Amino acid sequence: MIKISSLIALSSDINILKNFLISPSHSKVKDIVTIIWKPPTINWVKANTDGSVVNSISSCGGIFRDFRGSFLGAFASNLGEVSVYEAEITGLMMAMEFSPKNNWYSLWLESDSSSVVKAFKNQSLIPIRLRNRWHKRMQYGLFVICSHIYREGNCCADIMADMGHGLTVTSWYHNLPASLAADFARDRHAMPNFRFP
């Protein structure tokens, strides 16, 4: 009887509960978080980056936008067998490599990996085998800030990272890939995505 009562208590049908003299249990619903991508300030370029692992193969990607939210370029790369953490950090490093090539010296990096944002601020968290490459990127004369965004606000970078799985070489995109169109428009027009608890 106790087992039946507990199963019925999970039911949302109030009439069934009343017939069995069981009071309904109500769980407190946490707030839904609204996530809106924000453009950088004028004279800055924002690069959203992401990493991905599918069947032990990693990739990374990123997208560059200006203060109007206009598309400036994007990249994707297949990284082979590395951890998702290394893929995320490599995405940041690649953004720092592409930035000076395009004369973007004020760069706002944004990632949905809080661990990578911490590593950016505490470089002892950078994996040993990536440290030389990391230090070289930090000498490009860039003024760089790094922040976290929830994955629901990082959809364009996520798509670019997924595209990297199908590549054999690192690719630069001068034009907006068609697969980004809907998420790019949502970001540019400050339309929200939602993070459910």
C-alpha positions in Angstrom: 0.0 0.0 0.0 2.9 2.4 0.8 4.4 1.8 -2.6 1.1 2.4 -4.4 0.5 5.6 -2.4 4.0 7.0 -3.2 3.5 6.3 -6.9 0.1 7.9 -6.9 1.4 10.9 -5.0 3.6 11.6 -8.1 0.5 11.8 -10.3 -0.8 15.2 -11.3 -4.4 14.1 -11.4 -5.9 15.7 -8.3 -9.1 13.6 -8.5 -7.2 10.3 -8.2 -5.3 11.7 -5.2 -8.5 12.9 -3.5 -10.2 9.4 -3.9 -7.2 7.8 -2.2 -7.1 10.5 0.5 -3.6 11.4 -0.5 -2.5 15.0 -0.5 -0.6 16.0 -3.7 3.1 16.7 -3.4 4.2 20.0 -5.1 7.8 20.4 -6.0 9.1 23.9 -6.0 9.9 25.0 -9.6 13.2 26.9 -9.9 13.3 30.0 -12.0 13.9 29.7 -15.7 17.0 31.7 -16.7 16.7 33.9 -19.8 20.0 33.9 -21.8 20.7 36.7 -24.3 23.9 37.0 -26.3 25.4 40.5 -25.9 27.6 42.2 -28.5 30.9 43.8 -27.5 31.4 47.5 -27.1 32.5 49.6 -30.1 36.0 48.9 -31.3 36.0 45.4 -29.8 35.4 42.0 -31.5 33.7 39.2 -29.6 34.7 35.6 -30.3 32.4 32.9 -29.0 34.2 29.6 -28.9 33.4 26.0 -28.1 34.8 22.5 -28.1 33.1 19.2 -28.9 33.8 15.5 -28.4 32.0 12.8 -30.4 33.2 9.1 -30.3 36.5 10.2 -28.7 37.3 12.6 -31.5 37.5 16.3 -30.6 36.9 19.5 -32.5 36.5 23.2 -31.8 35.0 26.2 -33.4 34.3 29.9 -33.0 32.5 32.9 -34.4 33.7 36.5 -34.5 31.2 39.4 -34.3 31.4 43.2 -33.9 29.6 45.7 -31.7 26.5 45.6 -34.0 26.5 41.8 -33.9 27.6 41.6 -37.5 29.4 38.5 -38.7 33.1 38.9 -39.2 34.2 35.4 -39.7 34.2 31.9 -38.1 36.5 28.9 -37.8 36.2 25.1 -37.2 38.9 22.5 -36.7 39.1 18.8 -36.1 41.6 18.1 -33.2 41.7 14.3 -33.1 41.8 12.5 -29.8 42.1 15.1 -27.1 39.9 15.8 -24.1 36.9 18.2 -24.2 38.8 20.5 -21.9 41.8 20.7 -24.3 39.3 21.2 -27.2 37.8 24.1 -25.3 41.2 25.7 -24.6 42.3 25.1 -28.2 39.2 27.0 -29.4 40.3 30.0 -27.3 43.8 29.8 -28.6 42.6 29.6 -32.2 40.4 32.7 -31.7 43.6 34.5 -30.4 45.5 33.3 -33.5 42.8 34.5 -36.0 42.3 37.8 -34.3 45.6 39.6 -35.2 45.5 38.1 -38.7 42.4 40.2 -39.1 43.7 43.3 -37.2 41.4 42.7 -34.3 43.5 43.6 -31.3 40.7 44.2 -28.7 39.2 40.8 -28.3 36.5 39.6 -26.0 36.6 35.8 -25.7 33.4 34.0 -24.5 33.1 30.3 -23.7 30.4 28.1 -22.1 33.2 26.2 -20.2 33.6 27.8 -16.8 36.8 25.7 -16.4 38.3 27.3 -19.4 37.5 30.8 -18.3 39.2 29.9 -14.9 42.2 28.6 -16.9 42.4 31.9 -18.8 42.6 33.8 -15.5 45.0 31.2 -13.9 47.4 29.9 -16.6 48.7 27.2 -14.3 45.5 25.4 -15.2 46.5 25.2 -18.9 47.6 21.6 -19.7 51.4 21.3 -19.9 51.4 20.2 -23.5 49.5 23.4 -24.5 51.4 25.9 -22.4 54.1 26.9 -25.0 51.4 27.5 -27.6 49.3 29.4 -25.0 52.2 31.7 -24.0 52.9 32.5 -27.7 49.3 33.5 -28.2 49.5 35.8 -25.2 52.3 37.7 -26.9 50.4 38.8 -29.9 49.8 42.3 -28.5 46.1 41.6 -28.0 44.0 43.2 -25.3 41.9 40.2 -24.3 39.1 39.7 -21.8 37.4 36.4 -21.2 33.9 35.6 -19.8 31.5 32.7 -19.4 28.2 32.3 -21.1 25.7 29.5 -20.6 25.6 27.0 -23.5 22.1 28.2 -24.4 23.7 31.6 -25.4 26.7 29.9 -27.2 24.7 28.1 -29.9 26.6 29.6 -32.9 30.0 28.5 -31.5 28.5 25.1 -30.7 27.5 24.6 -34.3 30.9 25.7 -35.5 32.6 23.1 -33.1 30.2 20.4 -34.4 31.2 21.3 -38.0 34.8 20.7 -37.1 34.1 16.9 -36.8 33.6 16.7 -40.6 36.9 18.5 -41.4 40.4 17.3 -42.1 42.1 20.8 -41.9 41.3 23.9 -39.9 38.8 26.0 -41.9 38.1 29.8 -41.9 34.6 31.0 -43.1 34.4 34.4 -44.6 30.6 34.1 -45.1 28.1 33.0 -42.5 27.5 29.2 -42.8 23.9 28.5 -43.6 23.6 26.2 -40.5 24.2 29.3 -38.3 21.5 31.4 -39.8 18.7 30.9 -37.3 20.8 31.1 -34.1 22.9 34.0 -35.5 19.6 36.0 -36.2 18.4 35.2 -32.7 21.6 36.6 -31.2 21.8 39.6 -33.4 18.2 40.7 -32.5 18.7 40.0 -28.8 16.1 37.3 -28.8 16.4 35.0 -25.7 17.2 31.4 -25.3 16.1 29.8 -22.0 18.0 27.7 -19.5 15.7 25.3 -17.6 16.8 24.2 -14.1 
